[in-house]
């Protein structure tokens, strides 16, 4: 299973296809909403005990790779 597959699932039958933490129904976006509001990862994990710390850290690492990807500039130009 890929790194993304260990941490994120996209299935039209789960949360209408919204990316969720694998093995849960918790949308990945929920982690980012919590962090944006100043809520720590530990508090997020307390609120959503079905998500593991490994999954939360893994999703942040994936996001970091995307943001720092050499192709990000190309993606940005394509959508603008």
N, CA and C atoms as a LAMMPS dump frame, in Angstrom:
ITEM: TIMESTEP
0
ITEM: NUMBER OF ATOMS
240
ITEM: BOX BOUNDS ff ff ff
-5.0000000000000000e+02 5.0000000000000000e+02
-5.0000000000000000e+02 5.0000000000000000e+02
-5.0000000000000000e+02 5.0000000000000000e+02
ITEM: ATOMS id mol type element x y z
1 1 1 N 0.85 -1.181 0
2 1 2 C 0 0 0
3 1 3 C 0.892 1.239 0
4 2 1 N 0.525 2.237 -0.773
5 2 2 C 1.304 3.47 -0.854
6 2 3 C 1.225 4.249 0.455
7 3 1 N 2.125 5.196 0.603
8 3 2 C 2.107 6.052 1.789
9 3 3 C 0.755 6.741 1.923
10 4 1 N 0.242 7.247 0.823
11 4 2 C -1.045 7.931 0.875
12 4 3 C -2.141 6.951 1.289
13 5 1 N -2.136 5.752 0.714
14 5 2 C -3.157 4.756 1.023
15 5 3 C -3.153 4.3 2.467
16 6 1 N -1.987 4.366 3.118
17 6 2 C -1.931 4 4.54
18 6 3 C -2.628 5.047 5.404
19 7 1 N -2.704 6.263 4.911
20 7 2 C -3.218 7.364 5.723
21 7 3 C -4.547 7.937 5.231
22 8 1 N -4.787 7.859 3.921
23 8 2 C -5.965 8.517 3.338
24 8 3 C -6.727 7.538 2.449
25 9 1 N -8.056 7.574 2.562
26 9 2 C -8.935 6.792 1.694
27 9 3 C -9.907 7.745 1.013
28 10 1 N -10.149 7.501 -0.268
29 10 2 C -11.181 8.231 -1.006
30 10 3 C -12.113 7.182 -1.589
31 11 1 N -13.351 7.207 -1.113
32 11 2 C -14.343 6.215 -1.524
33 11 3 C -15.688 6.924 -1.635
34 12 1 N -16.344 6.838 -2.795
35 12 2 C -17.622 7.541 -2.947
36 12 3 C -18.684 7.104 -1.933
37 13 1 N -18.494 5.941 -1.325
38 13 2 C -19.449 5.444 -0.329
39 13 3 C -19.167 5.975 1.082
40 14 1 N -18.023 6.633 1.267
41 14 2 C -17.655 7.17 2.58
42 14 3 C -17.557 8.687 2.477
43 15 1 N -18.366 9.381 3.249
44 15 2 C -18.375 10.855 3.29
45 15 3 C -18.444 11.462 1.882
46 16 1 N -19.228 10.835 1.01
47 16 2 C -19.461 11.329 -0.355
48 16 3 C -18.165 11.489 -1.154
49 17 1 N -17.185 10.635 -0.878
50 17 2 C -15.933 10.669 -1.631
51 17 3 C -14.903 11.651 -1.12
52 18 1 N -15.215 12.323 -0.028
53 18 2 C -14.261 13.251 0.568
54 18 3 C -13.092 12.444 1.153
55 19 1 N -11.845 12.902 1.004
56 19 2 C -10.724 12.163 1.605
57 19 3 C -10.89 12.044 3.117
58 20 1 N -10.748 10.811 3.608
59 20 2 C -10.851 10.541 5.038
60 20 3 C -9.605 9.798 5.494
61 21 1 N -9.364 9.812 6.789
62 21 2 C -8.284 9.003 7.346
63 21 3 C -8.658 7.544 7.139
64 22 1 N -7.733 6.743 6.634
65 22 2 C -7.997 5.332 6.333
66 22 3 C -8.557 4.606 7.557
67 23 1 N -9.606 3.814 7.302
68 23 2 C -10.228 3.039 8.365
69 23 3 C -11.185 3.831 9.232
70 24 1 N -11.435 5.091 8.857
71 24 2 C -12.337 5.942 9.64
72 24 3 C -13.315 6.634 8.693
73 25 1 N -14.182 7.429 9.28
74 25 2 C -15.063 8.303 8.506
75 25 3 C -14.696 9.767 8.768
76 26 1 N -13.519 9.999 9.334
77 26 2 C -13.067 11.353 9.703
78 26 3 C -12.412 12.016 8.496
79 27 1 N -13.009 13.103 7.985
80 27 2 C -12.41 13.798 6.856
81 27 3 C -11.026 14.361 7.201
82 28 1 N -10.108 14.232 6.258
83 28 2 C -8.753 14.766 6.444
84 28 3 C -8.821 16.271 6.71
85 29 1 N -9.738 16.949 6.039
86 29 2 C -9.868 18.398 6.202
87 29 3 C -10.086 18.785 7.665
88 30 1 N -10.693 17.904 8.443
89 30 2 C -10.957 18.186 9.855
90 30 3 C -9.653 18.463 10.61
91 31 1 N -8.592 17.736 10.276
92 31 2 C -7.297 17.985 10.922
93 31 3 C -6.826 19.405 10.622
94 32 1 N -6.919 19.81 9.371
95 32 2 C -6.453 21.146 8.998
96 32 3 C -7.317 22.233 9.627
97 33 1 N -8.626 22.005 9.729
98 33 2 C -9.501 22.971 10.402
99 33 3 C -9.087 23.133 11.865
100 34 1 N -8.794 22.028 12.509
101 34 2 C -8.36 22.091 13.907
102 34 3 C -7.064 22.881 14.032
103 35 1 N -6.096 22.564 13.184
104 35 2 C -4.809 23.258 13.258
105 35 3 C -4.958 24.75 12.968
106 36 1 N -5.809 25.095 12.004
107 36 2 C -6.048 26.507 11.685
108 36 3 C -6.617 27.27 12.879
109 37 1 N -7.38 26.584 13.723
110 37 2 C -7.986 27.209 14.899
111 37 3 C -7.069 27.176 16.112
112 38 1 N -5.832 26.676 15.928
113 38 2 C -4.88 26.638 17.028
114 38 3 C -5.028 25.431 17.927
115 39 1 N -5.799 24.457 17.487
116 39 2 C -5.99 23.238 18.269
117 39 3 C -4.835 22.293 17.964
118 40 1 N -4.227 21.736 18.976
119 40 2 C -3.051 20.887 18.786
120 40 3 C -3.435 19.535 18.186
121 41 1 N -2.431 18.845 17.649
122 41 2 C -2.654 17.495 17.124
123 41 3 C -3.15 16.585 18.247
124 42 1 N -2.595 16.747 19.434
125 42 2 C -3.021 15.911 20.556
126 42 3 C -4.502 16.102 20.86
127 43 1 N -4.959 17.346 20.83
128 43 2 C -6.383 17.615 21.074
129 43 3 C -7.239 17.046 19.946
130 44 1 N -6.756 17.179 18.707
131 44 2 C -7.463 16.596 17.576
132 44 3 C -7.623 15.091 17.779
133 45 1 N -6.539 14.428 18.173
134 45 2 C -6.569 12.982 18.382
135 45 3 C -7.514 12.596 19.523
136 46 1 N -7.624 13.438 20.531
137 46 2 C -8.584 13.193 21.616
138 46 3 C -10.02 13.311 21.091
139 47 1 N -10.243 14.297 20.211
140 47 2 C -11.573 14.497 19.639
141 47 3 C -11.949 13.373 18.668
142 48 1 N -10.943 12.785 17.997
143 48 2 C -11.179 11.753 16.989
144 48 3 C -10.283 10.545 17.274
145 49 1 N -10.636 9.755 18.282
146 49 2 C -9.77 8.645 18.702
147 49 3 C -9.596 7.542 17.657
148 50 1 N -10.409 7.534 16.614
149 50 2 C -10.239 6.523 15.564
150 50 3 C -9.064 6.853 14.647
151 51 1 N -8.572 8.086 14.712
152 51 2 C -7.407 8.504 13.926
153 51 3 C -6.163 8.293 14.783
154 52 1 N -5.147 7.667 14.199
155 52 2 C -3.907 7.449 14.942
156 52 3 C -2.966 8.64 14.755
157 53 1 N -2.041 8.757 15.692
158 53 2 C -1.042 9.823 15.568
159 53 3 C -0.217 9.616 14.298
160 54 1 N 0.087 8.357 13.976
161 54 2 C 0.84 8.062 12.754
162 54 3 C 0.092 8.582 11.521
163 55 1 N -1.231 8.403 11.494
164 55 2 C -2.011 8.897 10.363
165 55 3 C -1.978 10.416 10.281
166 56 1 N -2.168 11.083 11.409
167 56 2 C -2.171 12.549 11.412
168 56 3 C -0.824 13.098 10.945
169 57 1 N 0.253 12.554 11.48
170 57 2 C 1.594 12.993 11.07
171 57 3 C 1.828 12.651 9.599
172 58 1 N 1.382 11.473 9.177
173 58 2 C 1.54 11.066 7.781
174 58 3 C 0.85 12.016 6.825
175 59 1 N -0.36 12.452 7.166
176 59 2 C -1.092 13.398 6.318
177 59 3 C -0.354 14.733 6.252
178 60 1 N 0.184 15.18 7.367
179 60 2 C 0.948 16.434 7.354
180 60 3 C 2.207 16.293 6.51
181 61 1 N 2.845 15.135 6.562
182 61 2 C 4.037 14.902 5.738
183 61 3 C 3.68 14.887 4.253
184 62 1 N 2.542 14.29 3.909
185 62 2 C 2.088 14.29 2.517
186 62 3 C 1.82 15.716 2.054
187 63 1 N 1.127 16.494 2.877
188 63 2 C 0.839 17.893 2.534
189 63 3 C 2.134 18.678 2.353
190 64 1 N 3.109 18.44 3.202
191 64 2 C 4.394 19.113 3.1
192 64 3 C 5.08 18.778 1.779
193 65 1 N 5.045 17.498 1.388
194 65 2 C 5.649 17.092 0.121
195 65 3 C 4.969 17.771 -1.056
196 66 1 N 3.648 17.888 -1.006
197 66 2 C 2.912 18.543 -2.085
198 66 3 C 3.286 20.008 -2.178
199 67 1 N 3.295 20.68 -1.035
200 67 2 C 3.6 22.114 -1.014
201 67 3 C 5.024 22.395 -1.484
202 68 1 N 5.943 21.494 -1.177
203 68 2 C 7.336 21.694 -1.548
204 68 3 C 7.727 21.012 -2.854
205 69 1 N 6.751 20.489 -3.576
206 69 2 C 7.006 19.806 -4.837
207 69 3 C 7.437 20.797 -5.906
208 70 1 N 8.363 20.364 -6.728
209 70 2 C 8.815 21.204 -7.847
210 70 3 C 7.664 21.461 -8.818
211 71 1 N 6.691 20.567 -8.871
212 71 2 C 5.564 20.724 -9.786
213 71 3 C 4.479 21.657 -9.26
214 72 1 N 4.603 22.11 -8.027
215 72 2 C 3.559 22.961 -7.458
216 72 3 C 3.374 24.23 -8.286
217 73 1 N 4.456 24.798 -8.762
218 73 2 C 4.351 25.99 -9.605
219 73 3 C 3.553 25.714 -10.86
220 74 1 N 3.763 24.562 -11.466
221 74 2 C 3.014 24.189 -12.665
222 74 3 C 1.541 23.995 -12.347
223 75 1 N 1.264 23.356 -11.225
224 75 2 C -0.119 23.16 -10.812
225 75 3 C -0.777 24.507 -10.566
226 76 1 N -0.085 25.394 -9.9
227 76 2 C -0.622 26.733 -9.603
228 76 3 C -0.951 27.466 -10.892
229 77 1 N -0.047 27.416 -11.855
230 77 2 C -0.276 28.1 -13.143
231 77 3 C -1.471 27.502 -13.872
232 78 1 N -1.645 26.196 -13.768
233 78 2 C -2.742 25.518 -14.456
234 78 3 C -4.1 25.942 -13.891
235 79 1 N -4.21 26.087 -12.591
236 79 2 C -5.498 26.406 -11.983
237 79 3 C -5.793 27.9 -11.952
238 80 1 N -4.827 28.708 -12.233
239 80 2 C -5.072 30.165 -12.226
240 80 3 C -5.307 30.694 -13.586
